[in-house]
Amino acid sequence: MNADRHLMAKRRLAARTSSCEEVGAVAWKPYTPEEARAVREANLEQMESQLTRRVDELVTGDQWLEAMRFAAQFRGRSFLNTLLIQVQHLNAYSEGRVPTPYPSYVAGRSDWRKLGRWPAKEQTGYLVRKPVVERYAATNPASGRWRKLGSREKPRPGETVREKMVNVTYGKVWDVSQTDGEPVPERPRPAVLVGAAPAGLWDGLAAEVGQQGFTLRNAPNVLALDGADGVTDYTTRETIIRADAEDAERVAVLAHEVGHILMHDPEAEGREPHRGIREVEAESAAAMVCAIYGLDSGPSSVPYVAGWASTVKDVEPAEVIRRTGERVRRIVLKLLDRLPEPVGGDGSPPPPSPTNEAPQTRTCAQQSRPAARPTLAETEAVRL
């Protein structure tokens, strides 16, 4: 039923567009309210269906860590949106629409336009979640009395404004391989390091340990740590790492322990009460940090997702997965602000050069495809 609705909406869209070759210019007829609603509902259903399937696929620890590493490379987007991009790009690859199973740069239509590129006519963008927010203003926030602002209403002098997410809609993004136009400059890529650690990463993580009020020291081997590679003691405020491992492994272990410190300190608010999930969060944070810096973290593992995700009372495992991924992503993003600058980007295309700005407009003769109608199905994605 959902597939039929989506197909009908696409046919309506196709029937209402005229190509440049046919009429010499691009023309659209406005959607009727019924058509707009049909397109919106069909795309939302398709997006949520894809997301649900992808979450259900995360049944093993290996799949979970792979999803977290993918999220590390596209960390500018929410965890759920990285899942959506990953599954839709793999589908496009299996259908022969993109050349590689892994996307490189992903952006919305307006960002590609700034770089002088446009989605290819035969390419369908990837659906991503887009927040619907409302603005509220208050003279005294402590009073709890907030008034809703209109879409273009400005706050009064002295008022505090806050945004509240009230719903989710969708936008579209495209991988660079789905676009045509001006060449895109390549970002430098981090070298994959095996055994060696990225320059400055150990020092940055060690400084974070001290910043959080813990003392970092070494243990001679795993026997001194009862078989563990690293330990964080919240009572003595110590983090201890085995000294007899290679630099890369020691950095990965330290990243794991920093994850514990930032997320699981008993004195901190919002501590995850389930020990199994705490271990998953710490290992996921380490996997993201290592992926961002091109570090081969070795045979890291987490328990089966079906096991740890079912330990939270009265919460569906799928919801636990969604929350955990986003919580880890946010913590890692904050941590990155205090670590050495990563070599690679966050999955977004490099900005245009100020000395060689990309063209902003094209004539009809230059267009190889009809321009997109700037409504609904082609809405620019806001990162959520």
Helices and strands as residue ranges (DSSP letters): H 2-15, E 17-18, H 20-23, E 27-28, H 33-57, H 61-73, H 79-94, E 106-107, H 109-114, E 117-119, E 126-138, G 141-143, E 147-148, E 160-175, G 176-178, E 179-181, H 201-211, E 215-219, G 222-225, E 230-233, E 238-242, H 247-264, H 275-292, H 305-308, H 317-336, G 364-366, G 376-378
